[in-house]
């Protein structure tokens, strides 16, 4: 097989893992939360059925909506797929890592957030405007914290390329126990909770106007548009958990394109992501949603921890 075909094949495999695995992780989180609340809960595979049902439903559009409202689901979905090509999930280096680094990932996330906020305003809904305003306010703190958390790990590799960062950690596992590395992990974990709209920052299952952030912006969506939005949200959670797993615990990730390495990489990825998903479910089940004005305080904790990780690295050294 030529190098070009190998690159295309590995990129397609990574996309398939993200596309197929994301609803499974969402189902596991819901199942764990249900069991912790002494409920049986829906089957783990329920998100697949929900997406299939939404894809078949009719789309209902607001009379005041424009092309922005109709284009946003596809823009958000495509941006997440592009991010999936840049974040190491199964193998390192990622086939298309030369396309962009962590800066590109942050801008792709911002692109999806920007159009989602515009779509919330586009329907002339009071709830949509409320959610858009809250989302952009929180994003102004999330992005710097996320950048600092990853830069704290990037300085050890001397690159902002996620594949280079993970490769350097695979080759020097001693750096995994560096205090700065641990602080950066905690900071990025808090960012993951906020970026994916989980409790205690947001509640993805509520429709109360006083608590909605992300849900308020997509309240007017239905049918296949809502399916793409929900699927993109599930993939974002999967990618953030995969990033946490492989950037801070890159055990088992494939470093060569062989059947054995890919199988080990897939099993390792699934195990690490499931463990983090269970942790997310436990946090959601044992914590109440924060009041809106308390959310920036939590995000500032992530920012300060990431900043301390960066400072600590320069004080102690790599």
C-alpha positions as CSV (number, residue, x, y, z in Angstrom):
1,X,0.0,0.0,0.0
2,X,1.4,3.4,-1.0
3,X,2.0,6.1,1.6
4,X,-0.9,8.2,0.4
5,X,-3.4,5.4,0.7
6,X,-2.0,4.6,4.1
7,X,-2.5,8.1,5.3
8,X,-6.1,8.2,3.9
9,X,-6.9,4.8,5.4
10,X,-5.6,5.7,8.9
11,X,-7.4,9.0,8.8
12,X,-10.7,7.2,7.9
13,X,-10.2,4.7,10.7
14,X,-9.7,7.5,13.2
15,X,-12.8,9.3,11.9
16,X,-14.9,6.1,12.2
17,X,-13.7,5.5,15.8
18,X,-14.8,9.0,16.8
19,X,-18.1,8.8,14.9
20,X,-19.1,5.4,16.2
21,X,-17.5,5.6,19.7
22,X,-18.9,9.0,20.7
23,X,-22.6,7.9,21.2
24,X,-21.3,4.8,23.1
25,X,-19.5,7.0,25.6
26,X,-22.6,9.2,26.0
27,X,-24.6,6.1,26.7
28,X,-22.1,4.9,29.3
29,X,-22.2,8.2,31.1
30,X,-26.0,8.2,31.2
31,X,-26.1,4.5,32.4
32,X,-23.6,5.2,35.2
33,X,-25.6,8.2,36.4
34,X,-28.8,6.2,36.4
35,X,-27.2,3.4,38.4
36,X,-25.8,5.9,40.9
37,X,-29.4,7.2,41.3
38,X,-30.8,3.7,41.9
39,X,-32.5,3.7,38.5
40,X,-32.2,1.1,35.7
41,X,-31.7,3.8,33.1
42,X,-31.8,3.5,29.3
43,X,-29.7,1.0,27.5
44,X,-26.1,2.0,26.8
45,X,-26.8,1.9,23.1
46,X,-29.8,4.3,23.4
47,X,-27.9,7.3,21.9
48,X,-27.7,5.4,18.6
49,X,-31.4,5.0,18.5
50,X,-32.0,8.6,19.4
51,X,-29.8,9.8,16.6
52,X,-31.4,7.5,14.1
53,X,-34.9,8.7,15.2
54,X,-33.9,12.4,14.9
55,X,-32.4,11.8,11.4
56,X,-35.8,10.5,10.2
57,X,-37.9,13.3,11.8
58,X,-39.2,16.3,10.0
59,X,-37.3,19.6,10.3
60,X,-39.3,22.5,11.6
61,X,-37.9,26.0,10.9
62,X,-38.7,29.3,12.6
63,X,-40.2,31.9,10.3
64,X,-37.5,34.4,11.3
65,X,-34.5,32.0,10.7
66,X,-32.0,32.6,7.9
67,X,-29.3,30.5,6.2
68,X,-27.2,30.8,9.3
69,X,-29.7,28.7,11.3
70,X,-29.7,26.0,8.5
71,X,-26.0,26.0,7.9
72,X,-24.9,25.9,11.5
73,X,-25.4,22.1,12.2
74,X,-23.3,21.2,9.2
75,X,-20.6,23.7,10.1
76,X,-20.4,22.5,13.7
77,X,-20.4,18.8,12.6
78,X,-17.7,19.4,10.0
79,X,-15.5,21.4,12.4
80,X,-15.6,18.5,14.9
81,X,-14.6,16.0,12.2
82,X,-11.6,18.2,11.3
83,X,-10.6,18.3,15.0
84,X,-10.8,14.5,15.0
85,X,-8.2,14.4,12.3
86,X,-5.8,16.5,14.4
87,X,-6.2,14.9,17.9
88,X,-4.3,11.6,18.5
89,X,-6.8,9.0,19.3
90,X,-5.6,5.6,18.0
91,X,-2.2,6.2,16.5
92,X,0.6,8.7,16.8
93,X,1.6,10.7,14.8
94,X,-1.8,11.5,13.3
95,X,-1.7,11.1,9.6
96,X,-2.8,14.6,8.8
97,X,-1.1,16.3,11.8
98,X,0.7,18.7,9.4
99,X,-2.6,20.4,8.7
100,X,-2.6,22.2,12.1
101,X,-1.7,22.1,15.7
102,X,-3.4,23.0,19.0
103,X,-4.0,26.5,17.8
104,X,-6.0,25.1,14.9
105,X,-8.0,23.0,17.2
106,X,-8.9,26.0,19.4
107,X,-9.9,28.0,16.4
108,X,-12.1,25.2,15.0
109,X,-13.8,24.9,18.4
110,X,-14.3,28.7,18.3
111,X,-15.8,28.4,14.8
112,X,-18.4,26.0,15.9
113,X,-19.2,28.0,19.0
114,X,-19.5,31.2,17.0
115,X,-22.0,29.8,14.6
116,X,-24.0,28.1,17.3
117,X,-24.3,31.4,19.1
118,X,-25.3,33.1,15.9
119,X,-28.0,30.4,15.3
120,X,-29.3,31.0,18.9
121,X,-29.8,34.7,18.0
122,X,-31.1,34.0,14.5
123,X,-34.4,32.6,15.5
124,X,-35.3,35.8,17.5
125,X,-35.9,33.6,20.6
126,X,-35.3,35.1,24.0
127,X,-33.9,31.8,25.2
128,X,-31.5,31.6,22.3
129,X,-30.1,35.1,23.0
130,X,-29.7,34.2,26.7
131,X,-27.8,31.1,25.9
132,X,-25.6,32.8,23.3
133,X,-24.6,35.5,25.7
134,X,-23.8,33.0,28.4
135,X,-21.8,30.8,26.1
136,X,-19.6,33.6,24.8
137,X,-18.9,34.9,28.3
138,X,-17.8,31.5,29.5
139,X,-15.8,30.8,26.3
140,X,-13.6,33.9,27.0
141,X,-12.3,32.1,30.1
142,X,-12.3,28.5,28.7
143,X,-10.0,29.2,25.7
144,X,-7.1,30.8,27.7
145,X,-7.3,28.0,30.3
146,X,-7.2,25.3,27.6
147,X,-4.3,26.9,25.8
148,X,-2.3,27.2,29.0
149,X,-3.0,23.6,30.0
150,X,-1.7,22.2,26.7
151,X,1.2,24.7,26.4
152,X,2.4,23.4,29.8
153,X,2.8,20.0,28.1
154,X,3.9,21.5,24.8
155,X,7.0,23.1,26.3
156,X,8.4,19.7,27.2
157,X,8.1,18.7,23.5
158,X,9.1,22.0,22.1
159,X,6.1,22.0,19.8
160,X,2.4,22.8,19.7
161,X,1.7,19.9,17.4
162,X,-0.4,17.4,19.5
163,X,1.2,14.4,17.7
164,X,4.7,15.7,18.6
165,X,3.6,16.2,22.3
166,X,2.2,12.7,22.6
167,X,5.2,11.2,20.9
168,X,7.6,12.9,23.2
169,X,5.6,11.6,26.2
170,X,5.6,8.1,24.9
171,X,9.4,8.2,24.4
172,X,10.0,9.7,27.9
173,X,7.3,8.3,30.3
174,X,9.1,9.7,33.3
175,X,7.8,13.1,32.5
176,X,4.2,11.8,33.1
177,X,4.8,12.1,36.9
178,X,6.1,15.7,36.6
179,X,4.1,18.0,39.0
180,X,3.5,20.4,36.2
181,X,2.1,17.6,34.1
182,X,-0.3,16.7,36.8
183,X,-1.5,20.3,37.4
184,X,-2.0,20.7,33.6
185,X,-4.2,17.5,33.6
186,X,-6.5,18.8,36.4
187,X,-6.7,22.2,34.6
188,X,-7.6,20.6,31.2
189,X,-10.1,18.2,32.9
190,X,-12.0,21.2,34.3
191,X,-11.9,22.8,30.8
192,X,-13.3,19.5,29.4
193,X,-16.3,19.7,31.8
194,X,-16.9,23.3,30.8
195,X,-16.3,22.9,27.1
196,X,-18.6,19.9,26.8
197,X,-21.4,21.5,28.9
198,X,-21.4,19.0,31.7
199,X,-22.4,19.5,35.4
200,X,-21.4,21.5,37.4
201,X,-21.0,24.1,34.6
202,X,-24.0,23.2,32.5
203,X,-26.7,20.5,32.4
204,X,-27.1,18.9,29.0
205,X,-30.4,17.4,30.0
206,X,-32.2,20.5,31.3
207,X,-34.6,22.9,29.6
208,X,-35.1,25.4,32.4
209,X,-34.5,28.9,31.2
210,X,-32.6,29.9,34.4
211,X,-29.9,27.2,33.9
212,X,-29.6,26.6,30.2
213,X,-26.5,27.6,28.3
214,X,-25.8,25.3,25.4
215,X,-29.3,23.9,25.3
216,X,-30.8,27.4,25.0
217,X,-28.9,28.0,21.8
218,X,-30.2,24.8,20.1
219,X,-33.7,24.8,21.5
220,X,-35.2,25.6,18.1
221,X,-33.5,22.8,16.3
222,X,-35.3,19.6,15.3
223,X,-35.0,16.6,13.0
224,X,-31.7,16.0,11.2
225,X,-30.4,19.4,12.3
226,X,-30.7,18.5,16.0
227,X,-29.2,15.1,15.2
228,X,-26.1,16.7,13.8
229,X,-25.8,19.1,16.7
230,X,-26.2,16.3,19.3
231,X,-23.8,14.0,17.5
232,X,-21.2,16.8,17.3
233,X,-21.6,17.4,21.0
234,X,-21.0,13.7,21.7
235,X,-18.0,13.6,19.5
236,X,-16.6,16.7,21.2
237,X,-16.8,14.9,24.6
238,X,-15.2,11.8,23.1
239,X,-12.3,13.9,21.6
240,X,-11.7,15.8,24.8
241,X,-11.6,12.6,26.8
242,X,-9.3,11.0,24.2
243,X,-7.0,14.1,24.4
244,X,-6.9,13.8,28.2
245,X,-6.1,10.1,27.9
246,X,-3.4,10.2,25.3
247,X,-1.7,13.4,26.2
248,X,-1.4,12.7,29.9
249,X,-1.5,8.9,29.9
250,X,-0.3,7.7,26.5
251,X,-0.1,4.1,27.5
252,X,-0.9,1.7,24.7
253,X,-1.3,4.2,21.9
254,X,-0.1,2.8,18.5
255,X,3.2,4.1,17.2
256,X,3.2,2.0,14.0
257,X,0.6,1.0,11.5
258,X,0.4,-2.8,12.2
259,X,-2.6,-4.9,13.1
260,X,-1.3,-5.7,16.6
261,X,-0.4,-2.1,17.4
262,X,-3.8,-0.8,16.2
263,X,-5.7,-3.4,18.2
264,X,-3.8,-2.6,21.3
265,X,-4.3,1.1,20.7
266,X,-8.0,0.7,20.2
267,X,-8.5,-1.4,23.3
268,X,-6.3,1.0,25.3
269,X,-8.2,4.0,24.1
270,X,-11.6,2.5,24.9
271,X,-10.5,1.5,28.4
272,X,-9.0,5.0,29.2
273,X,-12.0,6.9,27.7
274,X,-14.5,4.7,29.6
275,X,-12.6,5.3,32.9
276,X,-12.7,9.1,32.3
277,X,-16.4,8.8,31.3
278,X,-17.2,7.1,34.6
279,X,-15.3,9.8,36.5
280,X,-17.4,12.4,34.6
281,X,-20.6,10.5,35.5
282,X,-19.6,10.3,39.2
283,X,-18.9,14.1,39.3
284,X,-22.2,14.8,37.7
285,X,-24.0,12.6,40.2
286,X,-22.3,13.9,43.3
287,X,-22.4,17.7,42.5
288,X,-25.1,20.2,41.9
289,X,-25.0,22.6,39.0
290,X,-23.2,25.8,40.0
291,X,-25.0,29.1,40.0
292,X,-24.1,31.0,36.8
293,X,-22.1,33.7,38.5
294,X,-20.0,31.0,40.2
295,X,-19.0,29.3,36.9
296,X,-16.2,31.8,36.2
297,X,-14.7,31.1,39.6
298,X,-14.4,27.4,38.7
299,X,-12.9,28.3,35.3
300,X,-10.4,30.6,36.9
301,X,-9.3,27.6,39.0
302,X,-8.5,25.8,35.7
303,X,-6.7,28.9,34.4
304,X,-4.6,29.3,37.6
305,X,-3.7,25.6,37.7
306,X,-2.6,25.7,34.1
307,X,-0.6,28.8,34.7
308,X,1.0,27.2,37.8
309,X,1.9,24.2,35.7
310,X,3.7,26.3,33.2
311,X,5.5,28.3,35.9
312,X,6.4,25.1,37.7
313,X,7.9,23.6,34.6
314,X,10.3,26.5,34.2
315,X,11.2,26.4,37.9
316,X,11.8,22.7,38.2
317,X,12.7,22.0,34.6
318,X,11.6,19.1,32.4
